[in-house]
Amino acid sequence: MARIAGVNIPTQKRVLVALTYIHGIGQTKAKEICTKVGIPQDRRVHQLTDDDVVRIREVIDRDYRVEGDLRREVAMNIKRLMDLGCYRGLRHRKGLPVHGQRTHTNARTRKGPARAIAGKKKTV
Amino acid sequence: MARSVWKGPFVDGYLLKKAEASRASGRNEVIKTWSRRSTILPQFVGLTFGVYNGHKFLPVLVTENMIGHKFGEFSPTRFFHGHTAADKKAVRKD
């Protein structure tokens, strides 16, 4: 069991893949970390020595913002926009798409499941 | 895509002059502007701008957080008044 950056405990998988289970680390950063620590691509997590694990932990702590810190930063950025009263903030407040997408149809990710409209005629 | 850094921030020239004049005069009056495309610069902080939204000039008090945004972002051009209640004559067909 390897515990890196808080609660993440992926084993059996290759280190490259296991690291992506951490929020804020995708394939690119996982690759960067592996080269920095000097772990071969096909090494699996359970094969790591304790020393390797410590060094991975150090690199992540030093160079990357992950998990709770990252989530907090993102939330703060959104909160800043909302408090500012700018267009993007208004869209966040209303739960509508922020980047200028259409809302006539689609936009279901932001708007949530479709709500039935009272009194609307059903076709056939 | 983001604007190239070497170009610097875009501001309509007359707006800069107006802001300076307002600063010099000391009175904090609303500077009416149509220039929604102008970037908010540090020297605008504390001034109030009336940003036109195609209908009227909405007062925007510039704070430090707004630096780097555009004036247009603070003056919405569309107003959603909600949908009208469903027409009673519209009969549901099953």
Backbone of each chain as ProteinMPNN parsed JSONL, in Angstrom:
{"seq_chain_A": "MARIAGVNIPTQKRVLVALTYIHGIGQTKAKEICTKVGIPQDRRVHQLTDDDVVRIREVIDRDYRVEGDLRREVAMNIKRLMDLGCYRGLRHRKGLPVHGQRTHTNARTRKGPARAIAGKKKTV", "coords_chain_A": {"N_chain_A": [[0.843, -1.213, 0.0], [0.696, 2.023, -1.019], [0.806, 5.314, 0.015], [0.114, 8.329, -1.18], [0.166, 11.825, -1.305], [-2.005, 12.311, 0.538], [-4.985, 10.711, 0.505], [-4.785, 8.83, -1.51], [-4.455, 5.575, -2.677], [-3.38, 3.731, -4.817], [-2.576, 0.522, -6.05], [-0.864, -2.277, -7.636], [-1.173, -1.31, -10.291], [0.688, 0.244, -13.04], [3.128, 2.726, -12.197], [2.973, 5.106, -13.593], [0.303, 5.154, -14.384], [-1.01, 4.832, -11.97], [-0.483, 7.172, -10.567], [-2.153, 8.994, -11.755], [-4.485, 8.749, -10.434], [-4.547, 10.544, -8.5], [-6.038, 13.613, -7.731], [-5.579, 16.213, -9.913], [-3.315, 15.34, -11.099], [-2.477, 14.252, -14.176], [-1.825, 12.326, -17.15], [0.37, 13.65, -18.306], [1.674, 15.038, -16.184], [2.181, 12.881, -14.526], [4.041, 11.511, -16.021], [6.114, 13.39, -16.014], [6.77, 13.383, -13.279], [7.673, 10.765, -12.965], [9.992, 10.788, -14.539], [11.508, 12.68, -13.171], [11.92, 11.462, -10.689], [13.067, 9.207, -11.558], [11.996, 6.698, -12.354], [11.394, 3.725, -14.096], [9.172, 3.264, -16.931], [7.608, 0.913, -16.865], [7.449, 0.069, -14.265], [5.73, -1.196, -11.437], [3.397, -0.228, -8.806], [3.496, -1.711, -6.432], [6.016, -2.695, -6.587], [7.688, -0.697, -5.895], [10.284, 0.75, -3.91], [10.408, 1.787, -0.454], [11.873, 4.075, -0.326], [11.67, 5.143, -2.911], [8.951, 5.822, -2.909], [8.897, 7.794, -0.961], [10.42, 9.712, -2.244], [8.823, 10.319, -4.483], [6.656, 11.415, -3.168], [7.856, 13.7, -2.105], [8.544, 15.153, -4.439], [6.003, 15.69, -5.488], [4.86, 17.198, -3.424], [6.521, 19.405, -3.522], [6.468, 20.452, -6.176], [3.894, 20.434, -7.274], [0.388, 21.266, -7.226], [-2.091, 19.645, -5.639], [-5.08, 17.609, -5.114], [-6.874, 18.593, -2.243], [-5.855, 21.256, -1.963], [-5.728, 22.111, -4.619], [-8.409, 21.877, -5.364], [-9.479, 23.794, -3.674], [-8.257, 26.092, -4.668], [-9.379, 26.269, -7.241], [-12.066, 26.585, -6.556], [-11.898, 29.038, -5.253], [-11.149, 30.722, -7.347], [-13.456, 30.649, -8.896], [-15.245, 31.731, -7.089], [-14.233, 34.296, -6.847], [-14.853, 35.365, -9.359], [-17.625, 35.309, -9.148], [-18.148, 37.075, -7.065], [-17.295, 39.402, -8.158], [-19.117, 40.285, -9.998], [-19.022, 40.147, -12.742], [-19.57, 39.096, -16.183], [-18.919, 36.356, -16.525], [-19.015, 35.516, -13.891], [-21.73, 35.847, -13.333], [-22.82, 33.881, -14.95], [-21.828, 31.598, -13.716], [-23.174, 31.826, -11.287], [-25.803, 31.435, -12.082], [-25.71, 28.907, -12.973], [-25.296, 28.268, -15.644], [-23.803, 27.657, -18.932], [-20.452, 28.912, -19.255], [-18.681, 29.677, -21.218], [-19.798, 30.83, -23.51], [-21.412, 29.017, -24.941], [-24.255, 27.625, -26.736], [-27.6, 27.832, -25.397], [-30.087, 27.347, -26.097], [-30.699, 24.778, -26.967], [-29.377, 21.702, -25.641], [-26.543, 22.025, -23.415], [-26.857, 20.559, -21.117], [-25.158, 19.553, -19.202], [-24.469, 21.655, -17.509], [-27.003, 22.665, -16.847], [-28.394, 20.601, -15.754], [-30.714, 17.786, -15.371], [-33.436, 17.773, -17.732], [-36.284, 19.807, -17.171], [-39.79, 19.296, -16.986], [-42.149, 21.206, -18.858], [-44.982, 22.896, -17.749], [-48.163, 22.325, -19.159], [-47.379, 22.136, -21.768], [-47.84, 21.143, -25.095], [-47.86, 17.803, -26.17], [-46.369, 16.241, -28.923], [-48.082, 14.074, -31.033]], "CA_chain_A": [[0.0, 0.0, 0.0], [1.431, 3.296, -1.081], [-0.074, 6.447, 0.308], [0.758, 9.53, -1.713], [-0.662, 13.027, -1.347], [-3.245, 12.171, 1.292], [-5.795, 9.501, 0.618], [-4.753, 7.963, -2.684], [-3.71, 4.343, -2.463], [-3.469, 2.798, -5.94], [-1.505, -0.483, -6.158], [-0.951, -3.214, -8.764], [-1.031, -0.665, -11.6], [1.962, 0.912, -13.307], [3.236, 3.985, -11.459], [2.504, 6.138, -14.517], [-1.163, 5.164, -14.368], [-1.486, 4.944, -10.579], [-0.377, 8.57, -10.13], [-3.256, 9.781, -12.298], [-5.622, 8.633, -9.52], [-4.497, 11.733, -7.642], [-6.709, 14.761, -8.35], [-4.613, 17.245, -10.302], [-2.219, 14.722, -11.837], [-2.899, 13.47, -15.327], [-0.747, 11.547, -17.745], [1.556, 14.473, -18.539], [2.392, 15.276, -14.928], [2.647, 11.588, -14.038], [5.269, 11.233, -16.761], [7.13, 14.31, -15.482], [7.189, 12.92, -11.95], [8.454, 9.537, -13.134], [11.351, 11.103, -15.022], [12.214, 13.404, -12.109], [12.326, 10.522, -9.645], [13.872, 8.19, -12.203], [11.336, 5.397, -12.302], [11.087, 3.255, -15.444], [7.747, 3.311, -17.287], [6.846, -0.316, -16.613], [7.484, -0.272, -12.846], [4.408, -1.164, -10.797], [3.432, 0.466, -7.52], [3.904, -2.615, -5.349], [7.45, -2.985, -6.723], [8.443, 0.472, -5.465], [10.869, 0.724, -2.574], [9.91, 2.877, 0.394], [12.644, 5.27, -0.683], [11.027, 5.694, -4.123], [7.663, 6.416, -2.524], [9.203, 9.046, -0.262], [10.888, 10.718, -3.211], [7.652, 10.745, -5.256], [5.888, 12.292, -2.289], [8.572, 14.979, -2.021], [8.412, 15.869, -5.714], [4.626, 16.189, -5.61], [4.675, 18.279, -2.444], [7.323, 20.573, -3.875], [6.257, 21.04, -7.499], [2.541, 20.405, -7.811], [-0.753, 21.515, -6.339], [-2.992, 18.513, -5.875], [-6.163, 17.287, -4.177], [-7.613, 19.638, -1.536], [-5.332, 22.588, -2.293], [-6.137, 22.423, -5.989], [-9.862, 22.09, -5.351], [-9.717, 25.07, -3.009], [-7.846, 27.155, -5.584], [-10.386, 26.376, -8.295], [-13.274, 27.147, -5.95], [-11.629, 30.447, -4.976], [-11.179, 31.432, -8.631], [-14.857, 30.793, -9.292], [-15.86, 32.639, -6.124], [-13.777, 35.642, -7.199], [-15.661, 35.799, -10.504], [-19.009, 35.511, -8.727], [-18.211, 38.279, -6.229], [-16.931, 40.56, -8.965], [-20.266, 40.761, -10.752], [-18.749, 40.17, -14.174], [-20.433, 38.206, -16.94], [-18.6, 34.954, -16.213], [-19.522, 35.253, -12.545], [-23.185, 35.716, -13.406], [-23.112, 32.571, -15.54], [-21.578, 30.607, -12.663], [-24.244, 31.949, -10.308], [-27.044, 30.893, -12.623], [-25.529, 27.503, -13.359], [-25.369, 28.158, -17.098], [-22.459, 27.576, -19.505], [-19.683, 30.134, -19.044], [-17.821, 30.019, -22.343], [-20.512, 31.283, -24.695], [-22.099, 27.971, -25.688], [-25.682, 27.833, -26.895], [-28.409, 27.268, -24.334], [-31.396, 27.065, -26.675], [-30.758, 23.333, -26.726], [-28.169, 21.156, -25.006], [-26.091, 22.637, -22.151], [-27.452, 19.773, -20.039], [-24.179, 19.323, -18.138], [-24.584, 22.751, -16.551], [-28.378, 22.925, -16.431], [-28.957, 19.443, -15.079], [-31.746, 17.079, -16.141], [-34.487, 18.631, -18.273], [-37.505, 19.911, -16.371], [-40.987, 19.331, -17.826], [-42.832, 22.492, -18.857], [-46.414, 22.67, -17.511], [-49.094, 22.736, -20.208], [-46.825, 22.047, -23.112], [-48.459, 20.091, -25.894], [-46.993, 16.721, -26.636], [-46.658, 15.904, -30.316], [-48.595, 12.721, -31.22]], "C_chain_A": [[0.863, 1.241, 0.0], [0.459, 4.437, -0.892], [0.639, 7.707, -0.124], [-0.248, 10.67, -1.756], [-2.016, 12.818, -0.688], [-3.858, 10.8, 1.182], [-5.615, 8.503, -0.522], [-3.867, 6.75, -2.473], [-3.885, 3.378, -3.635], [-2.293, 1.813, -5.932], [-1.724, -1.328, -7.404], [-0.718, -2.551, -10.113], [0.364, -0.098, -11.761], [1.956, 2.285, -12.645], [2.65, 5.13, -12.278], [0.983, 6.284, -14.461], [-1.67, 5.445, -12.959], [-1.484, 6.399, -10.124], [-1.55, 9.413, -10.626], [-4.512, 9.646, -11.441], [-5.659, 9.802, -8.54], [-5.156, 12.893, -8.396], [-5.676, 15.837, -8.647], [-3.395, 16.67, -10.999], [-2.8, 13.858, -12.946], [-1.693, 12.751, -15.898], [0.537, 12.354, -17.903], [2.366, 14.637, -17.26], [2.923, 13.974, -14.35], [3.972, 11.23, -14.71], [6.414, 12.097, -16.246], [7.687, 13.804, -14.162], [8.083, 11.698, -12.076], [9.873, 9.832, -13.596], [12.147, 11.812, -13.94], [12.751, 12.449, -11.043], [13.194, 9.416, -10.24], [13.293, 6.804, -12.07], [11.036, 4.946, -13.731], [9.573, 3.132, -15.66], [6.957, 2.077, -16.834], [6.887, -0.762, -15.151], [6.087, -0.185, -12.239], [4.517, -0.667, -9.363], [3.925, -0.454, -6.405], [5.374, -2.995, -5.422], [8.309, -1.84, -6.211], [9.061, 0.243, -4.091], [10.304, 1.89, -1.778], [10.595, 4.184, 0.042], [12.036, 5.959, -1.902], [9.758, 6.446, -3.755], [7.894, 7.767, -1.852], [9.6, 10.129, -1.261], [9.745, 11.222, -4.089], [6.85, 11.744, -4.44], [6.539, 13.671, -2.22], [8.373, 15.811, -3.281], [7.026, 16.471, -5.844], [4.394, 17.358, -4.655], [5.351, 19.563, -2.897], [6.796, 21.257, -5.142], [4.795, 21.152, -7.928], [1.507, 20.745, -6.748], [-1.792, 20.434, -6.639], [-4.101, 18.462, -4.837], [-6.816, 18.526, -3.559], [-7.175, 21.05, -1.902], [-5.802, 23.034, -3.662], [-7.625, 22.722, -6.046], [-10.193, 23.441, -4.748], [-9.381, 26.225, -3.954], [-8.898, 27.382, -6.665], [-11.648, 27.03, -7.752], [-13.1, 28.641, -5.683], [-11.7, 31.277, -6.257], [-12.615, 31.68, -9.068], [-15.551, 31.792, -8.378], [-15.482, 34.088, -6.435], [-14.634, 36.193, -8.329], [-17.083, 36.13, -10.059], [-19.147, 36.792, -7.913], [-18.0, 39.545, -7.043], [-18.13, 41.137, -9.715], [-19.992, 40.872, -12.238], [-19.576, 39.075, -14.858], [-20.181, 36.731, -16.58], [-19.116, 34.565, -14.839], [-21.025, 35.038, -12.535], [-23.566, 34.344, -13.942], [-22.882, 31.463, -14.515], [-22.719, 30.617, -11.661], [-25.516, 31.262, -10.792], [-26.935, 29.429, -13.019], [-25.713, 27.282, -14.841], [-23.953, 28.084, -17.657], [-21.754, 28.933, -19.489], [-18.993, 30.609, -20.319], [-18.591, 30.313, -23.629], [-21.167, 30.192, -25.52], [-23.584, 28.299, -25.831], [-26.443, 27.208, -25.724], [-29.827, 26.986, -24.808], [-31.69, 25.567, -26.567], [-29.472, 22.934, -26.029], [-27.818, 21.9, -23.713], [-26.605, 21.873, -20.945], [-26.457, 19.526, -18.905], [-24.314, 20.388, -17.062], [-25.997, 22.872, -15.995], [-29.005, 21.761, -15.664], [-30.048, 18.806, -15.918], [-32.859, 18.02, -16.559], [-35.701, 18.623, -17.363], [-38.695, 19.997, -17.322], [-41.636, 20.705, -17.733], [-44.323, 22.241, -18.738], [-47.222, 23.145, -18.71], [-48.543, 22.66, -21.608], [-47.427, 20.863, -23.852], [-47.44, 19.038, -26.276], [-47.34, 16.419, -28.075], [-46.927, 14.423, -30.425], [-48.696, 11.899, -29.957]], "O_chain_A": [[1.657, 1.47, 0.912], [-0.576, 4.513, -1.554], [1.636, 8.111, 0.474], [-1.383, 10.489, -2.196], [-3.053, 13.11, -1.282], [-3.316, 9.827, 1.707], [-6.228, 7.436, -0.505], [-2.689, 6.87, -2.136], [-4.478, 2.313, -3.467], [-1.14, 2.229, -5.82], [-2.68, -1.103, -8.146], [-0.124, -3.164, -11.0], [1.123, 0.034, -10.801], [0.912, 2.929, -12.542], [1.943, 5.995, -11.762], [0.45, 7.393, -14.488], [-2.629, 6.193, -12.769], [-2.373, 6.82, -9.384], [-1.906, 10.417, -10.009], [-5.5, 10.341, -11.679], [-6.652, 10.026, -7.849], [-4.858, 13.121, -9.569], [-4.982, 16.312, -7.748], [-2.527, 17.42, -11.447], [-3.507, 12.881, -12.7], [-0.674, 12.586, -15.228], [1.637, 11.851, -17.678], [3.576, 14.41, -17.241], [3.998, 13.955, -13.749], [4.894, 10.721, -14.074], [7.534, 11.62, -16.062], [8.898, 13.792, -13.943], [9.108, 11.588, -11.402], [10.834, 9.225, -13.124], [13.347, 11.57, -13.803], [13.873, 12.599, -10.559], [13.961, 8.767, -9.528], [13.991, 5.853, -11.721], [10.474, 5.72, -14.506], [8.805, 2.926, -14.72], [5.787, 2.181, -16.465], [6.414, -1.851, -14.825], [5.349, 0.768, -12.489], [5.597, -0.681, -8.775], [4.683, -0.027, -5.534], [5.931, -3.541, -4.47], [9.527, -1.984, -6.1], [8.452, -0.376, -3.219], [9.789, 2.854, -2.343], [9.994, 5.256, 0.1], [11.9, 7.182, -1.938], [9.519, 7.559, -4.224], [7.198, 8.745, -2.125], [9.189, 11.284, -1.156], [9.688, 12.409, -4.409], [6.422, 12.781, -4.946], [5.851, 14.69, -2.27], [8.077, 17.004, -3.216], [6.878, 17.621, -6.257], [3.808, 18.375, -5.028], [4.836, 20.662, -2.69], [6.685, 22.482, -5.189], [4.488, 21.898, -8.859], [1.717, 20.543, -5.552], [-2.299, 20.333, -7.756], [-4.071, 19.166, -3.828], [-7.263, 19.413, -4.286], [-8.006, 21.931, -2.124], [-6.22, 24.177, -3.851], [-8.057, 23.682, -6.683], [-11.072, 24.152, -5.235], [-10.117, 27.209, -4.034], [-9.265, 28.517, -6.97], [-12.23, 27.908, -8.387], [-14.036, 29.42, -5.861], [-12.237, 32.385, -6.264], [-12.958, 32.762, -9.544], [-16.352, 32.607, -8.837], [-16.305, 34.994, -6.303], [-15.087, 37.336, -8.277], [-17.678, 37.103, -10.524], [-20.135, 37.514, -8.047], [-18.464, 40.622, -6.671], [-18.16, 42.327, -10.031], [-20.674, 41.628, -12.931], [-20.197, 38.242, -14.197], [-21.121, 35.966, -16.36], [-19.591, 33.448, -14.631], [-21.537, 34.168, -11.831], [-24.509, 33.717, -13.46], [-23.648, 30.502, -14.452], [-23.185, 29.562, -11.23], [-26.213, 30.599, -10.024], [-27.93, 28.788, -13.356], [-26.221, 26.243, -15.263], [-22.996, 28.405, -16.952], [-22.384, 29.971, -19.687], [-18.747, 31.803, -20.486], [-18.083, 30.067, -24.723], [-21.455, 30.411, -26.697], [-24.103, 29.158, -25.119], [-26.015, 26.213, -25.14], [-30.66, 26.469, -24.064], [-32.767, 25.15, -26.141], [-28.575, 23.76, -25.853], [-28.712, 22.354, -22.999], [-26.776, 22.448, -19.87], [-26.867, 19.312, -17.764], [-24.283, 20.091, -15.868], [-26.176, 23.148, -14.809], [-30.03, 21.928, -15.004], [-30.289, 19.228, -17.049], [-33.194, 18.956, -15.833], [-36.102, 17.579, -16.847], [-38.629, 20.682, -18.342], [-41.673, 21.305, -16.659], [-44.888, 21.472, -19.516], [-46.995, 24.242, -19.22], [-49.205, 23.093, -22.551], [-47.516, 19.751, -23.331], [-46.309, 19.346, -26.653], [-48.522, 16.349, -28.412], [-46.127, 13.601, -29.977], [-49.117, 10.744, -30.005]]}, "seq_chain_B": "MARSVWKGPFVDGYLLKKAEASRASGRNEVIKTWSRRSTILPQFVGLTFGVYNGHKFLPVLVTENMIGHKFGEFSPTRFFHGHTAADKKAVRKD", "coords_chain_B": {"N_chain_B": [[-8.492, 32.426, -27.822], [-5.797, 33.841, -26.032], [-4.738, 37.304, -25.778], [-1.778, 38.588, -27.333], [1.093, 39.221, -25.368], [3.014, 41.132, -25.963], [1.684, 43.156, -27.226], [0.45, 44.6, -25.296], [-2.118, 45.85, -23.005], [-5.378, 46.561, -24.345], [-6.786, 49.724, -24.688], [-9.173, 52.242, -25.248], [-8.059, 55.34, -26.371], [-9.228, 57.82, -25.697], [-10.53, 57.279, -23.377], [-8.618, 56.973, -21.418], [-7.7, 59.614, -21.237], [-10.018, 60.887, -20.328], [-10.313, 59.634, -17.85], [-8.05, 60.525, -16.523], [-8.567, 63.274, -16.454], [-10.816, 63.319, -14.864], [-9.755, 62.376, -12.49], [-8.029, 64.508, -11.928], [-9.792, 66.62, -11.59], [-11.033, 65.883, -9.296], [-13.654, 65.534, -8.476], [-15.898, 62.902, -8.049], [-17.358, 61.757, -10.475], [-19.641, 60.034, -12.688], [-18.15, 58.491, -15.404], [-19.204, 58.441, -18.528], [-19.253, 55.898, -20.95], [-18.853, 54.245, -24.093], [-17.145, 52.366, -24.628], [-16.88, 49.355, -24.349], [-15.04, 47.53, -24.908], [-12.633, 48.133, -23.832], [-9.792, 47.468, -21.76], [-9.666, 47.183, -18.22], [-7.646, 49.218, -16.39], [-4.974, 49.623, -13.917], [-4.912, 52.348, -13.202], [-7.533, 53.102, -13.255], [-8.811, 52.389, -10.996], [-11.115, 52.919, -8.397], [-12.537, 54.877, -9.672], [-15.732, 55.714, -11.101], [-17.475, 54.301, -13.721], [-19.803, 54.763, -16.34], [-21.071, 52.282, -18.029], [-22.104, 51.591, -21.216], [-24.843, 49.601, -22.263], [-26.19, 49.243, -24.553], [-28.623, 50.171, -24.029], [-28.814, 51.633, -21.603], [-26.598, 53.518, -19.404], [-24.773, 51.66, -17.278], [-23.739, 52.0, -13.97], [-20.449, 51.349, -12.941], [-18.385, 50.668, -10.401], [-15.006, 50.718, -10.193], [-12.941, 48.245, -8.922], [-9.999, 46.827, -7.34], [-9.853, 44.145, -7.953], [-10.924, 43.975, -10.461], [-9.128, 44.606, -12.386], [-7.696, 44.026, -15.526], [-9.874, 42.765, -16.568], [-12.528, 43.389, -18.988], [-14.504, 46.32, -19.682], [-17.016, 45.744, -20.682], [-17.732, 43.339, -19.543], [-18.975, 43.885, -17.209], [-21.409, 44.914, -17.626], [-24.217, 43.762, -18.409], [-25.823, 42.791, -21.447], [-28.122, 41.526, -22.075], [-31.357, 40.709, -20.941], [-33.127, 38.512, -19.047], [-36.405, 37.907, -18.567], [-37.883, 35.866, -17.605], [-40.136, 33.179, -18.436], [-43.372, 33.43, -20.028], [-46.479, 32.546, -18.42], [-47.935, 29.309, -18.983], [-50.107, 28.947, -21.781], [-53.606, 28.763, -21.357], [-55.259, 27.672, -23.248], [-53.795, 25.844, -24.582], [-54.007, 22.597, -25.071], [-53.31, 19.519, -23.585], [-52.208, 16.805, -25.424], [-52.453, 13.356, -25.481]], "CA_chain_B": [[-7.046, 32.546, -27.609], [-5.448, 35.059, -25.277], [-4.068, 38.357, -26.532], [-0.326, 38.57, -27.204], [1.554, 40.101, -24.296], [3.819, 42.242, -26.488], [0.819, 44.251, -27.657], [-0.023, 45.352, -24.14], [-3.575, 45.847, -22.892], [-6.057, 47.487, -25.232], [-7.67, 50.721, -24.091], [-9.445, 53.364, -26.131], [-7.249, 56.456, -25.899], [-9.994, 58.9, -25.081], [-10.952, 56.858, -22.05], [-7.495, 57.295, -20.535], [-7.703, 61.068, -21.019], [-11.174, 61.215, -19.496], [-10.046, 59.153, -16.496], [-7.076, 61.447, -15.92], [-9.255, 64.541, -16.216], [-11.7, 63.114, -13.72], [-8.852, 62.31, -11.332], [-7.497, 65.844, -11.661], [-10.855, 67.498, -11.108], [-11.306, 65.491, -7.915], [-15.042, 65.128, -8.288], [-16.075, 61.514, -8.476], [-18.579, 61.653, -11.265], [-19.684, 58.872, -13.572], [-17.6, 58.699, -16.741], [-19.989, 57.659, -19.481], [-18.428, 55.356, -22.022], [-19.374, 53.19, -24.96], [-16.002, 51.509, -24.921], [-16.969, 48.117, -23.583], [-13.915, 46.673, -25.307], [-11.401, 48.572, -23.185], [-9.338, 46.759, -20.574], [-9.626, 47.991, -16.998], [-6.248, 49.399, -15.994], [-4.806, 49.986, -12.504], [-5.19, 53.758, -12.923], [-8.983, 53.33, -13.233], [-9.361, 51.918, -9.728], [-11.736, 53.944, -7.562], [-13.407, 55.717, -10.487], [-16.988, 55.091, -11.511], [-17.739, 54.408, -15.155], [-21.118, 54.359, -16.819], [-20.794, 51.455, -19.205], [-23.301, 51.463, -22.037], [-25.159, 48.213, -22.61], [-27.096, 49.299, -25.688], [-29.902, 50.671, -23.528], [-28.471, 52.726, -20.688], [-25.247, 53.466, -18.848], [-24.787, 51.036, -15.963], [-22.595, 52.447, -13.183], [-19.514, 50.315, -12.512], [-17.301, 51.172, -9.554], [-13.87, 49.845, -10.479], [-12.138, 47.826, -7.774], [-8.703, 46.258, -7.71], [-10.039, 42.807, -8.515], [-11.434, 44.041, -11.831], [-8.038, 44.91, -13.309], [-7.456, 42.966, -16.504], [-11.133, 42.445, -17.231], [-12.999, 44.448, -19.883], [-15.665, 47.021, -19.136], [-18.241, 45.093, -21.122], [-18.066, 42.186, -18.705], [-19.712, 44.315, -16.019], [-22.627, 45.583, -18.061], [-24.889, 42.741, -19.217], [-26.602, 43.346, -22.553], [-29.355, 40.767, -22.258], [-32.105, 40.559, -19.708], [-34.08, 37.416, -19.102], [-37.492, 38.263, -17.664], [-38.637, 34.666, -17.312], [-41.085, 32.795, -19.469], [-44.771, 33.7, -19.703], [-47.184, 31.365, -17.934], [-48.427, 28.497, -20.089], [-51.424, 29.334, -22.302], [-54.606, 27.801, -20.901], [-55.886, 27.009, -24.388], [-52.943, 24.763, -25.063], [-54.505, 21.376, -24.468], [-52.356, 18.43, -23.658], [-52.638, 15.64, -26.197], [-51.672, 12.206, -25.081]], "C_chain_B": [[-6.728, 33.866, -26.916], [-4.674, 36.034, -26.149], [-2.566, 38.285, -26.287], [0.132, 39.602, -26.183], [2.265, 41.326, -24.857], [2.968, 43.41, -26.962], [0.408, 45.135, -26.49], [-1.535, 45.35, -24.098], [-4.201, 46.866, -23.826], [-6.955, 48.437, -24.439], [-7.925, 51.792, -25.132], [-8.81, 54.611, -25.541], [-8.048, 57.509, -25.166], [-10.404, 58.572, -23.652], [-9.88, 57.182, -21.017], [-7.509, 58.774, -20.181], [-8.831, 61.459, -20.079], [-10.921, 60.825, -18.045], [-9.093, 60.097, -15.779], [-7.735, 62.767, -15.562], [-10.121, 64.441, -14.976], [-10.893, 63.057, -12.425], [-8.433, 63.704, -10.904], [-8.575, 66.743, -11.063], [-11.278, 67.13, -9.686], [-12.729, 65.048, -7.671], [-15.225, 63.714, -8.81], [-17.398, 61.385, -9.221], [-18.484, 60.478, -12.219], [-19.13, 59.248, -14.94], [-18.382, 57.821, -17.703], [-19.089, 57.15, -20.591], [-19.178, 54.283, -22.803], [-18.31, 52.118, -25.163], [-16.005, 50.285, -24.021], [-15.753, 47.238, -23.812], [-12.635, 47.027, -24.579], [-11.09, 47.743, -21.947], [-9.367, 47.706, -19.378], [-8.189, 48.026, -16.489], [-6.163, 49.796, -14.515], [-5.16, 51.439, -12.216], [-6.684, 54.082, -12.921], [-9.598, 53.004, -11.873], [-9.904, 53.084, -8.914], [-12.655, 54.863, -8.331], [-14.695, 54.957, -10.806], [-17.217, 55.354, -12.987], [-19.187, 54.043, -15.432], [-20.915, 53.591, -18.108], [-22.085, 51.2, -19.965], [-23.572, 50.008, -22.382], [-26.134, 48.153, -23.781], [-28.429, 49.904, -25.309], [-29.658, 51.855, -22.603], [-27.063, 52.525, -20.151], [-25.309, 52.866, -17.443], [-23.555, 51.488, -15.183], [-21.754, 51.269, -12.715], [-18.424, 50.98, -11.687], [-16.124, 50.211, -9.685], [-13.11, 49.538, -9.191], [-10.88, 47.123, -8.271], [-8.835, 44.902, -8.399], [-10.379, 42.835, -9.997], [-10.334, 44.27, -12.851], [-7.792, 43.723, -14.227], [-8.721, 42.49, -17.172], [-11.49, 43.588, -18.177], [-14.248, 45.078, -19.271], [-16.965, 46.297, -19.475], [-18.684, 43.944, -20.236], [-18.95, 42.572, -17.535], [-21.023, 45.006, -16.362], [-23.403, 44.656, -18.986], [-25.801, 43.369, -20.271], [-27.933, 42.639, -22.732], [-30.034, 40.595, -20.927], [-33.17, 39.497, -19.887], [-35.167, 37.697, -18.081], [-38.33, 37.048, -17.272], [-39.611, 34.363, -18.433], [-42.502, 33.17, -19.047], [-45.426, 32.409, -19.247], [-47.789, 30.632, -19.122], [-49.833, 28.927, -20.478], [-52.453, 28.282, -21.901], [-55.212, 27.017, -22.066], [-55.05, 25.844, -24.915], [-53.32, 23.472, -24.348], [-53.475, 20.275, -24.649], [-52.937, 17.28, -24.468], [-51.782, 14.462, -25.801], [-51.637, 11.144, -26.171]], "O_chain_B": [[-7.347, 34.89, -27.207], [-4.039, 35.645, -27.128], [-2.124, 37.964, -25.183], [-0.382, 40.72, -26.142], [2.147, 42.424, -24.312], [3.464, 44.529, -27.089], [0.055, 46.298, -26.686], [-2.179, 44.9, -25.045], [-3.619, 47.923, -24.072], [-7.775, 48.006, -23.628], [-7.001, 52.212, -25.828], [-8.992, 54.912, -24.361], [-7.612, 58.032, -24.141], [-10.601, 59.462, -22.825], [-10.178, 57.605, -19.9], [-7.358, 59.158, -19.021], [-8.642, 62.251, -19.156], [-11.26, 61.568, -17.124], [-9.28, 60.431, -14.609], [-7.489, 63.317, -14.489], [-10.158, 65.351, -14.148], [-11.291, 63.614, -11.402], [-8.465, 64.056, -9.725], [-8.311, 67.525, -10.15], [-11.817, 67.965, -8.958], [-12.988, 64.267, -6.756], [-14.752, 63.378, -9.896], [-18.411, 60.961, -8.665], [-17.396, 59.988, -12.522], [-19.587, 60.209, -15.56], [-18.239, 56.599, -17.693], [-18.257, 57.892, -21.113], [-19.999, 53.537, -22.269], [-18.557, 51.091, -25.795], [-15.238, 50.193, -23.063], [-15.463, 46.33, -23.034], [-11.645, 46.304, -24.688], [-11.983, 47.366, -21.188], [-9.118, 48.903, -19.524], [-7.596, 46.987, -16.196], [-7.147, 50.247, -13.93], [-5.648, 51.754, -11.131], [-7.068, 55.212, -12.619], [-10.766, 53.305, -11.626], [-9.24, 54.109, -8.76], [-13.472, 55.562, -7.732], [-14.734, 53.727, -10.782], [-17.159, 56.496, -13.442], [-19.729, 53.119, -14.825], [-20.623, 54.174, -19.153], [-23.043, 50.656, -19.415], [-22.66, 49.267, -22.747], [-26.817, 47.149, -23.982], [-29.278, 50.128, -26.171], [-30.217, 52.935, -22.792], [-26.421, 51.506, -20.405], [-25.836, 53.491, -16.523], [-22.436, 51.372, -15.683], [-22.279, 50.305, -12.158], [-17.632, 51.763, -12.211], [-16.229, 49.036, -9.333], [-12.691, 50.442, -8.468], [-10.724, 46.863, -9.464], [-8.059, 44.553, -9.288], [-10.158, 41.857, -10.712], [-10.57, 44.146, -14.053], [-7.693, 42.579, -13.784], [-8.663, 41.872, -18.235], [-10.836, 44.631, -18.171], [-14.947, 44.467, -18.463], [-17.891, 46.243, -18.665], [-19.868, 43.612, -20.182], [-19.599, 41.719, -16.931], [-21.666, 45.607, -15.501], [-23.27, 44.744, -20.207], [-26.472, 44.366, -20.003], [-28.788, 43.117, -23.477], [-29.385, 40.364, -19.907], [-34.012, 39.587, -20.781], [-34.906, 37.727, -16.878], [-39.387, 37.204, -16.661], [-39.873, 35.214, -19.284], [-42.804, 33.225, -17.855], [-45.002, 31.317, -19.624], [-48.117, 31.242, -20.139], [-50.656, 29.236, -19.616], [-52.233, 27.082, -22.069], [-55.623, 25.866, -21.912], [-55.56, 24.968, -25.614], [-52.997, 23.278, -23.176], [-52.862, 20.124, -25.706], [-54.056, 16.839, -24.205], [-50.554, 14.542, -25.783], [-51.014, 10.097, -25.993]]}, "name": "protein", "num_of_chains": 2, "seq": "MARIAGVNIPTQKRVLVALTYIHGIGQTKAKEICTKVGIPQDRRVHQLTDDDVVRIREVIDRDYRVEGDLRREVAMNIKRLMDLGCYRGLRHRKGLPVHGQRTHTNARTRKGPARAIAGKKKTVMARSVWKGPFVDGYLLKKAEASRASGRNEVIKTWSRRSTILPQFVGLTFGVYNGHKFLPVLVTENMIGHKFGEFSPTRFFHGHTAADKKAVRKD"}
